[in-house]
Amino acid sequence: MKRLFYTIYQNKYFFLFILLFAYVQSIYSRIAVRGELNVYIFTPEAALATLISVSILFLTIRFFIRLWRKSAIFSFKEILQIFSLSIIVYILIMNLNGLILAFIFDTFERNFNRKTFWLTTFTNFLNGFIYGSFFLAYYYYQKNKQNLERITLYNQAISESKINQLKTQLNPHFLFNNLNVLDQLIEEDKNKASDFLNEFSEIYRYVLQATDKRIVSIEEELSFAKNYFGLMQHKYRNAYQLEVIHKRKTNGNIVPLGLQLLLENAIQHNLGTENNPVFIKIEISEKLIVSNNIIQKRKPKITSGRALKNLKEQYNLLSNQNIEIYTSNEKFTVILPIIPYKND
């Protein structure tokens, strides 16, 4: 009984619609038959009786759906079979109910003569067709809604898994590249290597924290990028120079380690010197624009471009926005979309 009341409560608006439709239908029928307006025409007992009777139809349709359901998707043929059989069963139940009441109140001759019987049967058929159509439309609307919610949750789970997978690729990438820098510093200057290691441990703490986040604020990532660039200057000094230009307030979010990845990319693929430095510029406006002049290495390394592909995929999964990459003979530019705060 509790389950029945809970089901009615969950679908209260549908039952309210059925009641109102039945009420309007009863008013129209009474006016059509009597041809006059009076208080009786607006009494609700006919609508309540219709609601109770069509509830039997709804239970019948629900029974056949459960009986024949083999998968979440029905063919048109199966729906037609369920609908037709449900209406037939509904007509039989309503006629049987009328027959029982006729015997109880001794009105068999009046209610079950040929004309009345066929008129009642036709009325039950029309009600079955109309209200049964309402029920099937509502039932499949609810099922479709549930399926869409499941698909959304499934896609979110897939996206979450993919993002985590991409982050686990970035973490070792960051670690490997910086350990290579440390290895070179150890050979050149042990004191510099010691300072580098101390700063690197602090920066790597942020990296570990960032891998647990889907997005980070621009300010947070910018601070990390500056610290990372300061770390690189232990090795390269002023061969690579960074400029940050604020054209707007730094609201919004970006993908974690996104700026660091682009700084690293500029350092790895260009040969900067004290006399001919590589200038890296970060502009913050409607989007984040990271650019650098190109100074090709004599023997450039062949790279897979996995880091940039990784960044592209994360943006697609998190915001359905694409990063833009532009290359010329003199300049390399990457434009990162800003992911807005939820309450923006």
N, C-alpha and C positions, 0 to 999 in steps of 0.2 A: 504493500500500500504506500509506504514511504517513497519507494522508487517511482510509483505512478505519479504521485503528487510532485515529485522532483522533476520528472519528465515534462509534466504540464507547465511547471514553473519555468523550466528552461526554454520552453516553446510558447510562452504566454502571449507573445505578440502575434504569432500565427493563429492561435485559438481565438484571440480577440478579433482578428481579421475575419475569421470564419463566422463568429457570432454576429458581427456587424453586417457582413454580407447576407447572412440568413435573415437578419432582422429587416434589412431593406427589401429582401426578396418576399418576406411575409407581408410587409406593408403593401408592396406592389400587387401581390396576388389578391389580397383582401379588397383593395380598391377596384381591381379589375373585375372581381366577382360581384361585389356589392354596389359599385358605382356611386358610393357616397363616403363622406368622411365622418367618423365618430371616434369616441374614446377607444372602443374595442380594437379598431384597426391598428392602434399603436401599442397594444399590450405585447410583452416580449415572450409569452409562453411558447409560441410557435417557433421562434428563433432558438430558444433553449432546447426544445424538443428536436429540432433539426441538428443542433450541435451534438446532442447525445447520440442521435441515430448515425450521423456521419462519423462519429468517433469509432463506431463499430466498423465502418468502412476502412478507416485509417488503420485500425488494428489488423484487419483482414489483409490489407495491402502489405503491411509490415511483416505479417506472418509469412506470406508468400515470397517476399524479398529474402527473408532469412532462410526460407526453405530452399530456394533455388540459387541463392548467391554462391557462386564458386570463385569469383574474383571481385575486386573493387569496381570493375567496369562491366556494365551490362550492355548487351547488344540491343538494337531496336526491337528485334524479334522477341527477346526475353521480356523487355518492358511491356510490349504489346500483350504478351501472354499473361503476365502478372496483372496488368490493368484489366483485361477482359475477364479473367477468372475471378478477380476480386469483385467486380461489378455484379457478376452472376451470383456469387455467394452472398453478396450484400442484399440483392433483390430477394433471394430465397429466405434469408434471415428475417428481413423486414416483412415479407408475406407470411412467414410462419408466426412471427410475433403478432401480426394483425389477426391471424386465424385464432391464436390462443386467446387474445383479448375479445374477439367476437364470441367465442364459446363462453367465456367467463361472464360477459355482460349480455349474452343472448341477443346479439346484433348480427348474426351470421347472414341472414337474408338481406339485410340492408347494406352490409359492408362487403359481402362476397358474391353479389350478383355479377353477371358477366361484364356489364358496363363499368361498374365500380372497380372490379378486379383489374381490368386492363388499364383503366385510368390510373389506379394506384401503382401498378407495375411500371407504367410509362413514367410516372412522376419519380419513382424510386430510381429508374434508369437514368433520368436526367440529372437527379441529385448525385447519383453515383459518378456519372461522367464529369460533372462540373467540379464537385468537391474532391473527387479522386484525382482530377487533373491538378487542382490546387496542391493536394498533398504530395503528389509525385514531383511537381515543380519545386516545392519547398524542400522535400527530402533530398533531391539531387543537388539543390543549391547548397544545403548544409554539407553534404558529402564532398562537393567540389571545394567548398571553403576549407574543410578539414584537410583535404588532399593538398591544397595550396599551402596551408600552414605547415604540413609535414615536409613538403618540398622546400619551403623557405628555410625551415630548421635544418634540413639535410644539406642544403646549399651553404648555410652558415657554418655548419660543422665541417664541410669540405673546405671552405675558405679558411676557416680557423686552422685546420690541419695543414693546409698549403702554406699559409703565412708562417706558421711555426717551422715548417720544413725549410722555407726560404731563409728564415732567421738563423737556423742552425748551420746553414751554408755560409752566412756572412761572418759568424763568430770565429770559426777557424781561419777564414780568409783574413780577417783583421789580425788575428794572433800571429799567423804565419808571416805576413808581410813585415810586421813590426819586430818579430824575432830576427828576421834577416837584417834589419837595420841595426839591431842590438849586436848581432854577430860582427858586423863590419866595424862598429864603434869600439868593440872590445879589442880588435886588432889595431885600431888607430890611436885610441886614447881611452885608457881604463877609467879615468876620472869622469869623462863624459859619459861613458857607458854606465857608470854607477848612477849618475844623475838621471840619465835616460830611463834606467830601470825603475827608479823611485817614482818618477812622474808617470811612467807607463802603468805601474801597478794601480795608481789612483784613477787613471783614465779607464783602465780595463774594468774597474769596479762599475763605472757607468755603463760600459758595454754589456756586462752581465745583467744589470738592472734593466737596460733598454730591451733586451731580448724577451723580457716578460711583458712588454707593452706593445700594443698594436700601433699606437701613434704617440708622439711626444710633442710638447709645445715647441714653437719655433725658437723662443728664447733659450730653452733648455738645450736644444740641439745645436744652436749657434754657439753657446758657451762651450759645449763639448768640442765643437769643430775648431774653435780658437785654441783650446788647450791642446788638441791633437796637432794643430799646425805648429804650435810652440814646441811640441815634442820633436817634430820633424826638423826644426831649425837647429837642434843639437847636432845633426849630421850635415845639413845643407846650408846653414847660416842664412845669408840673404840671397841665395841663389833662387829661392822661391819666395814671393812676397804676396801677402794677403791684404785685401781691402774690402771692408764691409760698408755698404751704402744703404742707409735706411730711408726709403722714400715713403714709408707709411709705418704706422704702429705695428709691432710684431704680434698681431693676434693670429690665432689659428694653430694648426698642427701640421706636422709632416711625418714621414716614415722614419723611424729610428735609424740612426747611422747613415742617413741619406746624404747629408752635407759632407760628413767625413769620407764617405765613399768617393764623392766627386773630387775632393781635395787630393785624396790618395791617387785617384785616376790621373789628375793633372801632373802630379809629381812623378808617377811611374812612367808616363808616356812622353815626357818632355825633358830636355836636357837644359837645365838652368845653370847659370854661373853667376858669380858676383858681378862681372862686367855686363853680362847679358841675361838678366833674370827672367824667370817666368812670372808674370803678374796674374794672380788669381783674384777675381772680383766676385763678391756675393752681393747682389742687389735684392732688396726686399721691397716689393710693391704689391700689386695684385697677385703676383706669383713670385716664386723664388728663382732668380736667374743667376746661375753660376757659370762664369766664363773664364777662359784663359787664352793667352796668346800661345801659338804653337811654335816650338823650337824642336824640330825633329832630332832624335838621337841618331848617331851614325849607324848603329846597328840596332834598330828598334826590335823589341821582343814581339813575337807573334802571340797574341792573347786571344782568348775565347770570347771575351766580352761578357762573361757570365755575370759579373757584378752589376753591370748596367741592365742586363736582362732581368736579373733578380729584382732590381729596384722597380723596373717597369711592371713586373708581375704583381709586386706588393701594392703599387698604386692602383692597378686595375681591380684587385680583389677588395681593397679597402674603400675606394671612393669612385670606382668606375671612371676615373680620369686618367689620361695618358700623360706621360712626361714627353717633352719635346726635345729633340737632339738636332743641333745644326752644326755642320762642319764646313769650314772654308780653308783656304791655304794658310790664312793667318790666324784664324780664331776657332776655338771649340766652345760651344755653348749648350748648356742643358737647362731647360726650364721645368721646374717642379711645381705642380699645382699645390695650393694651400688647402688643407682639409679643414673646414670650419669647425668651431666648437659646436657641440650639440645645441647649446642655448643661444647660438648666434642667430 
